[in-house]
């Protein structure tokens, strides 16, 4: 029965949250299309620096090893993006935007695969955490699952926006996000059987996931924001970035209350 609860909770946390995020993203895309990059930057940085990394460093694992994992993750996603830029060199050049020749080939896939890999690792870790909570106490498991679902929805909105910004169609972004979300179920099932001997490695996986969010935000999204703007547009840009950060900060505060 415990395994059934774990599978159900991780499915809702990993897949249903993606569907809810996509449903929220449709009106968001219409209303704030000009500000999505700023919002996504805040969501990704908030998730990594306010939630995932602090939780990993509170685990008691040696900080040197966690920092080394963070450095390795940043370098890995740098090389992953390099590979994606070369792989997408044949991308079509007509998207109804007036960019210089070769712009699409430069931009297609930027940040998309990095955030998918990182999100898959993060969802896997969430699944393991849900399994650990249910094995400790079913009531704690339900609370943990609800908290993770509440955290996942704004994060998945941010990931969905990043994928679209990276050149994915809405349908493709949704499908890939759902595949990424299913890694929570895998993490939950493996966590049920292996939580004891493998628990010490969970913080390292969390740091690896966080490294992808930091990399995408700093290397792909923030450079798009660094343009000369009017004072009004700059204020709006900062507002949406702060909104993403505050959204995650409020959820993290709620998680700590539990």
C-alpha atoms as an extended CHARMM CRD file, in Angstrom:
* protein
*
       258  EXT
         1         1  UNK       CA              0.0000000000        0.0000000000        0.0000000000  PROA      1               0.0000000000
         2         2  UNK       CA              2.8740000000        2.3800000000        0.7530000000  PROA      2               0.0000000000
         3         3  UNK       CA              4.3270000000        1.8060000000       -2.7260000000  PROA      3               0.0000000000
         4         4  UNK       CA              0.9100000000        2.6090000000       -4.2360000000  PROA      4               0.0000000000
         5         5  UNK       CA              0.7990000000        5.9050000000       -2.3360000000  PROA      5               0.0000000000
         6         6  UNK       CA              4.3380000000        6.7290000000       -3.4760000000  PROA      6               0.0000000000
         7         7  UNK       CA              3.5450000000        6.0470000000       -7.1440000000  PROA      7               0.0000000000
         8         8  UNK       CA              0.3060000000        8.0470000000       -6.9880000000  PROA      8               0.0000000000
         9         9  UNK       CA              1.9410000000       10.9950000000       -5.2030000000  PROA      9               0.0000000000
        10        10  UNK       CA              4.9630000000       11.1210000000       -7.5030000000  PROA      10              0.0000000000
        11        11  UNK       CA              2.7370000000       10.8570000000      -10.5980000000  PROA      11              0.0000000000
        12        12  UNK       CA              0.6610000000       13.8080000000       -9.4280000000  PROA      12              0.0000000000
        13        13  UNK       CA              3.7610000000       15.7200000000       -8.3810000000  PROA      13              0.0000000000
        14        14  UNK       CA              5.6930000000       15.0300000000      -11.5760000000  PROA      14              0.0000000000
        15        15  UNK       CA              3.0770000000       14.8680000000      -14.3490000000  PROA      15              0.0000000000
        16        16  UNK       CA             -0.1100000000       16.5970000000      -13.1890000000  PROA      16              0.0000000000
        17        17  UNK       CA              1.9530000000       19.6000000000      -12.0560000000  PROA      17              0.0000000000
        18        18  UNK       CA              3.3240000000       19.8460000000      -15.6160000000  PROA      18              0.0000000000
        19        19  UNK       CA             -0.2170000000       19.8770000000      -17.0450000000  PROA      19              0.0000000000
        20        20  UNK       CA             -1.3200000000       22.5200000000      -14.5410000000  PROA      20              0.0000000000
        21        21  UNK       CA              1.7620000000       24.5710000000      -15.3570000000  PROA      21              0.0000000000
        22        22  UNK       CA              1.0000000000       24.3540000000      -19.0790000000  PROA      22              0.0000000000
        23        23  UNK       CA             -2.6160000000       25.3980000000      -18.4340000000  PROA      23              0.0000000000
        24        24  UNK       CA             -1.3670000000       28.3790000000      -16.4310000000  PROA      24              0.0000000000
        25        25  UNK       CA              1.2770000000       29.1280000000      -19.0410000000  PROA      25              0.0000000000
        26        26  UNK       CA             -1.2040000000       29.5860000000      -21.8960000000  PROA      26              0.0000000000
        27        27  UNK       CA             -2.8120000000       32.7260000000      -20.4440000000  PROA      27              0.0000000000
        28        28  UNK       CA              0.5660000000       33.7930000000      -19.0540000000  PROA      28              0.0000000000
        29        29  UNK       CA              2.0870000000       33.5900000000      -22.5180000000  PROA      29              0.0000000000
        30        30  UNK       CA             -0.6420000000       35.8570000000      -23.8460000000  PROA      30              0.0000000000
        31        31  UNK       CA             -0.5290000000       38.4150000000      -21.0440000000  PROA      31              0.0000000000
        32        32  UNK       CA              3.1760000000       38.7000000000      -20.2840000000  PROA      32              0.0000000000
        33        33  UNK       CA              4.9760000000       37.3960000000      -23.3690000000  PROA      33              0.0000000000
        34        34  UNK       CA              7.4780000000       40.2900000000      -23.2620000000  PROA      34              0.0000000000
        35        35  UNK       CA              8.3400000000       39.5850000000      -19.6410000000  PROA      35              0.0000000000
        36        36  UNK       CA              8.6260000000       35.7850000000      -19.6140000000  PROA      36              0.0000000000
        37        37  UNK       CA             12.4160000000       35.7120000000      -19.7120000000  PROA      37              0.0000000000
        38        38  UNK       CA             12.6130000000       37.9120000000      -16.5960000000  PROA      38              0.0000000000
        39        39  UNK       CA             10.0380000000       35.7720000000      -14.7550000000  PROA      39              0.0000000000
        40        40  UNK       CA             11.7910000000       32.5370000000      -15.7280000000  PROA      40              0.0000000000
        41        41  UNK       CA             15.1420000000       33.9100000000      -14.5520000000  PROA      41              0.0000000000
        42        42  UNK       CA             13.6770000000       34.6370000000      -11.1160000000  PROA      42              0.0000000000
        43        43  UNK       CA             11.9880000000       31.2260000000      -10.8940000000  PROA      43              0.0000000000
        44        44  UNK       CA             15.1170000000       29.2730000000      -11.8660000000  PROA      44              0.0000000000
        45        45  UNK       CA             17.4810000000       31.2420000000       -9.6210000000  PROA      45              0.0000000000
        46        46  UNK       CA             15.0120000000       31.0760000000       -6.7320000000  PROA      46              0.0000000000
        47        47  UNK       CA             14.5440000000       27.3240000000       -7.1170000000  PROA      47              0.0000000000
        48        48  UNK       CA             18.2950000000       26.6740000000       -7.1790000000  PROA      48              0.0000000000
        49        49  UNK       CA             19.5550000000       29.1880000000       -4.5900000000  PROA      49              0.0000000000
        50        50  UNK       CA             16.6480000000       29.3680000000       -2.1640000000  PROA      50              0.0000000000
        51        51  UNK       CA             15.4280000000       25.7630000000       -2.1890000000  PROA      51              0.0000000000
        52        52  UNK       CA             17.5620000000       23.0440000000       -3.7870000000  PROA      52              0.0000000000
        53        53  UNK       CA             21.1000000000       24.1030000000       -2.7900000000  PROA      53              0.0000000000
        54        54  UNK       CA             20.2780000000       25.0000000000        0.8480000000  PROA      54              0.0000000000
        55        55  UNK       CA             18.5190000000       21.6520000000        1.2630000000  PROA      55              0.0000000000
        56        56  UNK       CA             21.5140000000       19.8120000000       -0.1880000000  PROA      56              0.0000000000
        57        57  UNK       CA             24.0220000000       21.6660000000        2.0250000000  PROA      57              0.0000000000
        58        58  UNK       CA             21.9080000000       21.0230000000        5.1270000000  PROA      58              0.0000000000
        59        59  UNK       CA             22.2820000000       17.2820000000        4.5500000000  PROA      59              0.0000000000
        60        60  UNK       CA             25.6200000000       17.1010000000        6.3550000000  PROA      60              0.0000000000
        61        61  UNK       CA             27.6180000000       16.0050000000        3.3010000000  PROA      61              0.0000000000
        62        62  UNK       CA             31.1090000000       17.5690000000        2.9310000000  PROA      62              0.0000000000
        63        63  UNK       CA             30.7620000000       21.0540000000        1.3850000000  PROA      63              0.0000000000
        64        64  UNK       CA             33.8990000000       20.4950000000       -0.7320000000  PROA      64              0.0000000000
        65        65  UNK       CA             32.2540000000       17.5590000000       -2.4830000000  PROA      65              0.0000000000
        66        66  UNK       CA             29.0090000000       19.4670000000       -3.0290000000  PROA      66              0.0000000000
        67        67  UNK       CA             30.8660000000       22.4950000000       -4.4400000000  PROA      67              0.0000000000
        68        68  UNK       CA             32.8800000000       20.2070000000       -6.7090000000  PROA      68              0.0000000000
        69        69  UNK       CA             29.6060000000       18.6940000000       -7.9380000000  PROA      69              0.0000000000
        70        70  UNK       CA             28.2570000000       22.2120000000       -8.5650000000  PROA      70              0.0000000000
        71        71  UNK       CA             31.3590000000       23.1210000000      -10.5810000000  PROA      71              0.0000000000
        72        72  UNK       CA             31.1860000000       19.8610000000      -12.5240000000  PROA      72              0.0000000000
        73        73  UNK       CA             27.4990000000       20.4360000000      -13.2410000000  PROA      73              0.0000000000
        74        74  UNK       CA             28.0970000000       23.9630000000      -14.5540000000  PROA      74              0.0000000000
        75        75  UNK       CA             30.8700000000       22.7000000000      -16.8430000000  PROA      75              0.0000000000
        76        76  UNK       CA             28.7250000000       19.7650000000      -17.9910000000  PROA      76              0.0000000000
        77        77  UNK       CA             25.8380000000       22.0300000000      -19.0120000000  PROA      77              0.0000000000
        78        78  UNK       CA             28.2760000000       24.3960000000      -20.7270000000  PROA      78              0.0000000000
        79        79  UNK       CA             29.5340000000       21.5360000000      -22.9140000000  PROA      79              0.0000000000
        80        80  UNK       CA             25.9890000000       20.2240000000      -23.3840000000  PROA      80              0.0000000000
        81        81  UNK       CA             24.9210000000       23.5950000000      -24.7670000000  PROA      81              0.0000000000
        82        82  UNK       CA             27.9900000000       23.7180000000      -27.0150000000  PROA      82              0.0000000000
        83        83  UNK       CA             26.9730000000       20.3500000000      -28.4570000000  PROA      83              0.0000000000
        84        84  UNK       CA             23.3890000000       21.5580000000      -28.9390000000  PROA      84              0.0000000000
        85        85  UNK       CA             24.5270000000       24.6700000000      -30.8070000000  PROA      85              0.0000000000
        86        86  UNK       CA             26.5010000000       22.5290000000      -33.2420000000  PROA      86              0.0000000000
        87        87  UNK       CA             23.7100000000       19.9660000000      -33.5780000000  PROA      87              0.0000000000
        88        88  UNK       CA             21.1690000000       22.6750000000      -34.4190000000  PROA      88              0.0000000000
        89        89  UNK       CA             23.3460000000       24.2210000000      -37.1220000000  PROA      89              0.0000000000
        90        90  UNK       CA             20.8230000000       23.0260000000      -39.7480000000  PROA      90              0.0000000000
        91        91  UNK       CA             17.8410000000       24.7450000000      -38.0360000000  PROA      91              0.0000000000
        92        92  UNK       CA             15.4820000000       26.6130000000      -40.3930000000  PROA      92              0.0000000000
        93        93  UNK       CA             15.9640000000       30.3400000000      -40.8080000000  PROA      93              0.0000000000
        94        94  UNK       CA             12.4020000000       31.6570000000      -41.1630000000  PROA      94              0.0000000000
        95        95  UNK       CA             10.4630000000       32.3010000000      -37.9790000000  PROA      95              0.0000000000
        96        96  UNK       CA              8.8160000000       35.6150000000      -38.8820000000  PROA      96              0.0000000000
        97        97  UNK       CA             11.3640000000       37.5030000000      -36.7560000000  PROA      97              0.0000000000
        98        98  UNK       CA             13.7830000000       39.9650000000      -38.3440000000  PROA      98              0.0000000000
        99        99  UNK       CA             17.0790000000       38.5740000000      -37.0710000000  PROA      99              0.0000000000
       100       100  UNK       CA             20.4000000000       38.3870000000      -38.8840000000  PROA      100             0.0000000000
       101       101  UNK       CA             21.1160000000       35.3340000000      -41.0210000000  PROA      101             0.0000000000
       102       102  UNK       CA             22.0800000000       32.4250000000      -38.7860000000  PROA      102             0.0000000000
       103       103  UNK       CA             20.3150000000       33.7870000000      -35.7080000000  PROA      103             0.0000000000
       104       104  UNK       CA             17.9580000000       30.8140000000      -35.4190000000  PROA      104             0.0000000000
       105       105  UNK       CA             20.8260000000       28.3700000000      -35.7490000000  PROA      105             0.0000000000
       106       106  UNK       CA             22.5780000000       30.1770000000      -32.9130000000  PROA      106             0.0000000000
       107       107  UNK       CA             19.5510000000       30.3140000000      -30.6300000000  PROA      107             0.0000000000
       108       108  UNK       CA             17.6340000000       27.0750000000      -31.2350000000  PROA      108             0.0000000000
       109       109  UNK       CA             17.9200000000       24.8150000000      -28.2390000000  PROA      109             0.0000000000
       110       110  UNK       CA             19.7730000000       27.3310000000      -26.0730000000  PROA      110             0.0000000000
       111       111  UNK       CA             19.0160000000       26.4170000000      -22.4870000000  PROA      111             0.0000000000
       112       112  UNK       CA             16.2980000000       23.9610000000      -23.4740000000  PROA      112             0.0000000000
       113       113  UNK       CA             18.1090000000       20.6600000000      -23.1050000000  PROA      113             0.0000000000
       114       114  UNK       CA             20.0780000000       21.8650000000      -20.1030000000  PROA      114             0.0000000000
       115       115  UNK       CA             16.9300000000       22.7310000000      -18.1870000000  PROA      115             0.0000000000
       116       116  UNK       CA             15.2870000000       19.4290000000      -19.2050000000  PROA      116             0.0000000000
       117       117  UNK       CA             18.2380000000       17.3950000000      -17.9200000000  PROA      117             0.0000000000
       118       118  UNK       CA             18.3870000000       19.3970000000      -14.7120000000  PROA      118             0.0000000000
       119       119  UNK       CA             14.6300000000       19.2430000000      -14.1980000000  PROA      119             0.0000000000
       120       120  UNK       CA             14.6430000000       15.4680000000      -14.7140000000  PROA      120             0.0000000000
       121       121  UNK       CA             17.3000000000       15.0980000000      -12.0030000000  PROA      121             0.0000000000
       122       122  UNK       CA             15.3690000000       17.4610000000       -9.7270000000  PROA      122             0.0000000000
       123       123  UNK       CA             12.1130000000       15.5500000000      -10.2630000000  PROA      123             0.0000000000
       124       124  UNK       CA             13.9180000000       12.2660000000       -9.5900000000  PROA      124             0.0000000000
       125       125  UNK       CA             15.1870000000       13.7060000000       -6.3000000000  PROA      125             0.0000000000
       126       126  UNK       CA             11.6660000000       14.8830000000       -5.4280000000  PROA      126             0.0000000000
       127       127  UNK       CA             10.4240000000       11.3400000000       -6.0250000000  PROA      127             0.0000000000
       128       128  UNK       CA             13.0760000000        9.9410000000       -3.6810000000  PROA      128             0.0000000000
       129       129  UNK       CA             12.1350000000       12.5370000000       -1.0400000000  PROA      129             0.0000000000
       130       130  UNK       CA              8.4470000000       11.5980000000       -1.3160000000  PROA      130             0.0000000000
       131       131  UNK       CA              9.3290000000        7.9060000000       -0.9600000000  PROA      131             0.0000000000
       132       132  UNK       CA             11.4760000000        8.6080000000        2.0950000000  PROA      132             0.0000000000
       133       133  UNK       CA              8.6740000000       10.6410000000        3.6950000000  PROA      133             0.0000000000
       134       134  UNK       CA              6.0450000000        7.9180000000        3.1160000000  PROA      134             0.0000000000
       135       135  UNK       CA              8.3610000000        5.2490000000        4.4860000000  PROA      135             0.0000000000
       136       136  UNK       CA              8.8660000000        7.3510000000        7.6280000000  PROA      136             0.0000000000
       137       137  UNK       CA              5.1920000000        8.2660000000        8.1180000000  PROA      137             0.0000000000
       138       138  UNK       CA              2.2520000000        8.2180000000        5.6340000000  PROA      138             0.0000000000
       139       139  UNK       CA              0.9770000000       11.5640000000        6.9510000000  PROA      139             0.0000000000
       140       140  UNK       CA              4.4150000000       13.1150000000        6.4180000000  PROA      140             0.0000000000
       141       141  UNK       CA              4.4030000000       11.6220000000        2.9340000000  PROA      141             0.0000000000
       142       142  UNK       CA              1.1400000000       13.3470000000        1.9880000000  PROA      142             0.0000000000
       143       143  UNK       CA              2.3130000000       16.6830000000        3.3750000000  PROA      143             0.0000000000
       144       144  UNK       CA              5.6320000000       16.3700000000        1.5350000000  PROA      144             0.0000000000
       145       145  UNK       CA              3.8780000000       15.4730000000       -1.7180000000  PROA      145             0.0000000000
       146       146  UNK       CA              1.5260000000       18.4640000000       -1.4620000000  PROA      146             0.0000000000
       147       147  UNK       CA              4.4350000000       20.7750000000       -0.7030000000  PROA      147             0.0000000000
       148       148  UNK       CA              6.4070000000       19.4630000000       -3.6810000000  PROA      148             0.0000000000
       149       149  UNK       CA              3.3970000000       19.8380000000       -6.0090000000  PROA      149             0.0000000000
       150       150  UNK       CA              3.0180000000       23.4410000000       -4.8400000000  PROA      150             0.0000000000
       151       151  UNK       CA              6.6990000000       24.0060000000       -5.5580000000  PROA      151             0.0000000000
       152       152  UNK       CA              6.6600000000       22.2440000000       -8.9310000000  PROA      152             0.0000000000
       153       153  UNK       CA              3.8600000000       24.2480000000      -10.5780000000  PROA      153             0.0000000000
       154       154  UNK       CA              5.6560000000       27.6330000000      -10.7170000000  PROA      154             0.0000000000
       155       155  UNK       CA              8.9320000000       25.8950000000      -11.5260000000  PROA      155             0.0000000000
       156       156  UNK       CA              7.3350000000       23.9850000000      -14.4170000000  PROA      156             0.0000000000
       157       157  UNK       CA              5.8400000000       27.2660000000      -15.6780000000  PROA      157             0.0000000000
       158       158  UNK       CA              9.3740000000       28.6430000000      -15.7240000000  PROA      158             0.0000000000
       159       159  UNK       CA             10.7530000000       25.5560000000      -17.4770000000  PROA      159             0.0000000000
       160       160  UNK       CA              7.9340000000       25.6170000000      -20.0370000000  PROA      160             0.0000000000
       161       161  UNK       CA              8.7260000000       29.2590000000      -20.7950000000  PROA      161             0.0000000000
       162       162  UNK       CA             12.4560000000       28.4900000000      -21.1130000000  PROA      162             0.0000000000
       163       163  UNK       CA             11.7360000000       25.6850000000      -23.6110000000  PROA      163             0.0000000000
       164       164  UNK       CA              9.5550000000       27.9480000000      -25.7450000000  PROA      164             0.0000000000
       165       165  UNK       CA             12.1710000000       30.6860000000      -25.5390000000  PROA      165             0.0000000000
       166       166  UNK       CA             14.7230000000       28.0840000000      -26.7000000000  PROA      166             0.0000000000
       167       167  UNK       CA             12.7480000000       27.3720000000      -29.8860000000  PROA      167             0.0000000000
       168       168  UNK       CA             10.5020000000       24.4470000000      -28.8350000000  PROA      168             0.0000000000
       169       169  UNK       CA              6.8920000000       24.4540000000      -30.0210000000  PROA      169             0.0000000000
       170       170  UNK       CA              4.2770000000       24.5360000000      -27.2400000000  PROA      170             0.0000000000
       171       171  UNK       CA              3.2750000000       20.9180000000      -27.9170000000  PROA      171             0.0000000000
       172       172  UNK       CA              6.8870000000       19.7170000000      -27.9210000000  PROA      172             0.0000000000
       173       173  UNK       CA              7.6560000000       21.6820000000      -24.7490000000  PROA      173             0.0000000000
       174       174  UNK       CA              4.6670000000       20.0590000000      -23.0220000000  PROA      174             0.0000000000
       175       175  UNK       CA              5.6220000000       16.5190000000      -24.1120000000  PROA      175             0.0000000000
       176       176  UNK       CA              9.2480000000       16.8720000000      -23.0430000000  PROA      176             0.0000000000
       177       177  UNK       CA              8.2190000000       18.4450000000      -19.7370000000  PROA      177             0.0000000000
       178       178  UNK       CA              5.8860000000       15.4960000000      -19.0900000000  PROA      178             0.0000000000
       179       179  UNK       CA              8.6720000000       13.0090000000      -19.8600000000  PROA      179             0.0000000000
       180       180  UNK       CA             10.8910000000       14.9370000000      -17.4520000000  PROA      180             0.0000000000
       181       181  UNK       CA              8.0840000000       14.8660000000      -14.8750000000  PROA      181             0.0000000000
       182       182  UNK       CA              7.8660000000       11.0690000000      -15.0780000000  PROA      182             0.0000000000
       183       183  UNK       CA             11.3510000000       10.8580000000      -13.5690000000  PROA      183             0.0000000000
       184       184  UNK       CA              9.6440000000       11.6710000000      -10.2490000000  PROA      184             0.0000000000
       185       185  UNK       CA              7.8050000000        8.3370000000      -10.4720000000  PROA      185             0.0000000000
       186       186  UNK       CA             11.0890000000        6.5570000000      -11.2410000000  PROA      186             0.0000000000
       187       187  UNK       CA             12.6960000000        8.2710000000       -8.2470000000  PROA      187             0.0000000000
       188       188  UNK       CA              9.7810000000        7.3010000000       -6.0260000000  PROA      188             0.0000000000
       189       189  UNK       CA              9.8530000000        3.6130000000       -6.9710000000  PROA      189             0.0000000000
       190       190  UNK       CA             13.6500000000        3.3340000000       -6.7360000000  PROA      190             0.0000000000
       191       191  UNK       CA             13.5630000000        5.2900000000       -3.4870000000  PROA      191             0.0000000000
       192       192  UNK       CA             11.1090000000        2.7790000000       -2.0310000000  PROA      192             0.0000000000
       193       193  UNK       CA             13.5330000000       -0.0930000000       -2.6680000000  PROA      193             0.0000000000
       194       194  UNK       CA             16.9150000000        1.6440000000       -2.3410000000  PROA      194             0.0000000000
       195       195  UNK       CA             16.4020000000        4.5710000000        0.0330000000  PROA      195             0.0000000000
       196       196  UNK       CA             18.7040000000        3.1310000000        2.6740000000  PROA      196             0.0000000000
       197       197  UNK       CA             22.0030000000        2.4300000000        0.8820000000  PROA      197             0.0000000000
       198       198  UNK       CA             21.7320000000        5.3090000000       -1.6490000000  PROA      198             0.0000000000
       199       199  UNK       CA             20.3720000000        8.1260000000        0.5310000000  PROA      199             0.0000000000
       200       200  UNK       CA             23.7930000000        9.7440000000        1.0000000000  PROA      200             0.0000000000
       201       201  UNK       CA             24.0240000000       10.4620000000       -2.7570000000  PROA      201             0.0000000000
       202       202  UNK       CA             20.7620000000       12.4190000000       -2.9380000000  PROA      202             0.0000000000
       203       203  UNK       CA             22.3450000000       15.8030000000       -2.0020000000  PROA      203             0.0000000000
       204       204  UNK       CA             24.8460000000       15.4560000000       -4.8600000000  PROA      204             0.0000000000
       205       205  UNK       CA             22.0210000000       14.8380000000       -7.3270000000  PROA      205             0.0000000000
       206       206  UNK       CA             20.1810000000       17.8660000000       -5.9860000000  PROA      206             0.0000000000
       207       207  UNK       CA             23.2970000000       20.0390000000       -6.4790000000  PROA      207             0.0000000000
       208       208  UNK       CA             23.6220000000       18.7330000000      -10.0450000000  PROA      208             0.0000000000
       209       209  UNK       CA             20.0060000000       19.6810000000      -10.7320000000  PROA      209             0.0000000000
       210       210  UNK       CA             20.5500000000       23.1360000000       -9.2330000000  PROA      210             0.0000000000
       211       211  UNK       CA             23.6240000000       23.6650000000      -11.4130000000  PROA      211             0.0000000000
       212       212  UNK       CA             21.4520000000       23.3780000000      -14.5300000000  PROA      212             0.0000000000
       213       213  UNK       CA             19.0100000000       26.0100000000      -13.2770000000  PROA      213             0.0000000000
       214       214  UNK       CA             21.8440000000       28.4020000000      -12.3660000000  PROA      214             0.0000000000
       215       215  UNK       CA             23.5670000000       27.8190000000      -15.7000000000  PROA      215             0.0000000000
       216       216  UNK       CA             20.4630000000       28.4160000000      -17.8010000000  PROA      216             0.0000000000
       217       217  UNK       CA             19.5690000000       31.5580000000      -15.8460000000  PROA      217             0.0000000000
       218       218  UNK       CA             23.0680000000       33.0750000000      -15.9080000000  PROA      218             0.0000000000
       219       219  UNK       CA             24.3470000000       31.9210000000      -19.3100000000  PROA      219             0.0000000000
       220       220  UNK       CA             21.1730000000       31.9960000000      -21.4230000000  PROA      220             0.0000000000
       221       221  UNK       CA             18.4830000000       34.1720000000      -19.8750000000  PROA      221             0.0000000000
       222       222  UNK       CA             20.2790000000       37.0470000000      -18.1280000000  PROA      222             0.0000000000
       223       223  UNK       CA             22.2720000000       37.9660000000      -21.2710000000  PROA      223             0.0000000000
       224       224  UNK       CA             18.9380000000       38.4550000000      -23.0450000000  PROA      224             0.0000000000
       225       225  UNK       CA             17.9320000000       40.9220000000      -20.3370000000  PROA      225             0.0000000000
       226       226  UNK       CA             21.1330000000       42.9600000000      -20.5770000000  PROA      226             0.0000000000
       227       227  UNK       CA             19.9200000000       45.4840000000      -23.1210000000  PROA      227             0.0000000000
       228       228  UNK       CA             19.7300000000       49.2630000000      -22.9750000000  PROA      228             0.0000000000
       229       229  UNK       CA             16.1270000000       49.9950000000      -21.9980000000  PROA      229             0.0000000000
       230       230  UNK       CA             14.0780000000       52.9590000000      -20.8690000000  PROA      230             0.0000000000
       231       231  UNK       CA             13.6910000000       53.4920000000      -17.1320000000  PROA      231             0.0000000000
       232       232  UNK       CA             10.0940000000       52.2080000000      -17.3050000000  PROA      232             0.0000000000
       233       233  UNK       CA             11.0180000000       49.0200000000      -19.1880000000  PROA      233             0.0000000000
       234       234  UNK       CA             13.9260000000       48.3820000000      -16.8210000000  PROA      234             0.0000000000
       235       235  UNK       CA             11.6030000000       48.7020000000      -13.8200000000  PROA      235             0.0000000000
       236       236  UNK       CA              9.1270000000       46.2670000000      -15.4100000000  PROA      236             0.0000000000
       237       237  UNK       CA             11.9580000000       43.8170000000      -16.1300000000  PROA      237             0.0000000000
       238       238  UNK       CA             13.1120000000       43.9590000000      -12.5080000000  PROA      238             0.0000000000
       239       239  UNK       CA              9.5170000000       43.5660000000      -11.3050000000  PROA      239             0.0000000000
       240       240  UNK       CA              9.0150000000       40.2800000000      -13.1730000000  PROA      240             0.0000000000
       241       241  UNK       CA             12.3950000000       38.9310000000      -12.0810000000  PROA      241             0.0000000000
       242       242  UNK       CA             11.5370000000       39.7880000000       -8.4690000000  PROA      242             0.0000000000
       243       243  UNK       CA              8.0870000000       38.2140000000       -8.9170000000  PROA      243             0.0000000000
       244       244  UNK       CA              9.7140000000       34.9000000000       -9.8750000000  PROA      244             0.0000000000
       245       245  UNK       CA             12.0500000000       35.0570000000       -6.8850000000  PROA      245             0.0000000000
       246       246  UNK       CA              9.2680000000       35.9750000000       -4.4520000000  PROA      246             0.0000000000
       247       247  UNK       CA              7.0510000000       33.1970000000       -5.7960000000  PROA      247             0.0000000000
       248       248  UNK       CA              9.6950000000       30.5800000000       -4.9950000000  PROA      248             0.0000000000
       249       249  UNK       CA             10.6600000000       32.2520000000       -1.6980000000  PROA      249             0.0000000000
       250       250  UNK       CA              7.0690000000       32.1060000000       -0.4580000000  PROA      250             0.0000000000
       251       251  UNK       CA              6.8160000000       28.4170000000       -1.3570000000  PROA      251             0.0000000000
       252       252  UNK       CA             10.1330000000       27.6420000000        0.3670000000  PROA      252             0.0000000000
       253       253  UNK       CA              8.8710000000       29.4690000000        3.4690000000  PROA      253             0.0000000000
       254       254  UNK       CA              5.7530000000       27.2920000000        3.4100000000  PROA      254             0.0000000000
       255       255  UNK       CA              7.8790000000       24.1450000000        3.0490000000  PROA      255             0.0000000000
       256       256  UNK       CA              9.9260000000       25.0900000000        6.1290000000  PROA      256             0.0000000000
       257       257  UNK       CA              6.7570000000       25.7240000000        8.1050000000  PROA      257             0.0000000000
       258       258  UNK       CA              5.9520000000       22.0230000000        7.6170000000  PROA      258             0.0000000000
